[in-house]
Amino acid sequence: MTIIKTRDQWDQNRLSVSPMSKLSSDAQSRFTDSLKFCDDGLCSFYYGDIEKELPHAEYKELMASFGIDVDKGLEPSMLGFRLEKTVNMAELKKRIGDVIIFDFLKDHRCAFQGTCEEDFKFACTSNCYG
């Protein structure tokens, strides 16, 4: 499987990513519009619709096309401390060390390289902080 790393790759391949066809047209549009790519690939996406409309296995398959493992999503409540509304990802990684390995931070979106901001039902991926 080729990992989608750019908007152009997504636009060319999205119809071949089988779980997409199972989403409502509104959910497909919201998901596609939410995709933000950084230098290393997908760095932010809206998961509200896909989490609701797809069974876990298909949600996992869809996100695997971007190289994201949905089973490695970090819930802020799992941390044992409160996150600020804006999170410097390098500082967060230092604070939690190698104890928690995650592909994305839930309820945050990539504001710019290295920084995730709180946003409900969005995910800020490890590509945001490179």
PEKA-V231523 format. One record per pair of residues at least 24 apart in sequence whose C-alpha atoms are under 6 Angstrom apart, sorted by sequence separation. I is the first residue (numbers start at 1). J is the second residue. If there is no record, write none. Layout:
i->[I;I]
j->[J;J]
This chain:
i->[89;88;89;88;74;87;73;87;72;73;86;72;73;74;75;86;73;74;85;85;5;19;89;19;3;4;3;3;44;44;48;47;46;47;46;45;45;44;44;43;44;43;43;43;40]
j->[114;114;115;115;102;115;102;116;102;103;116;103;104;105;106;117;105;106;117;118;41;58;129;62;65;66;66;67;109;110;121;121;121;122;122;122;123;123;124;124;125;125;127;128;127]
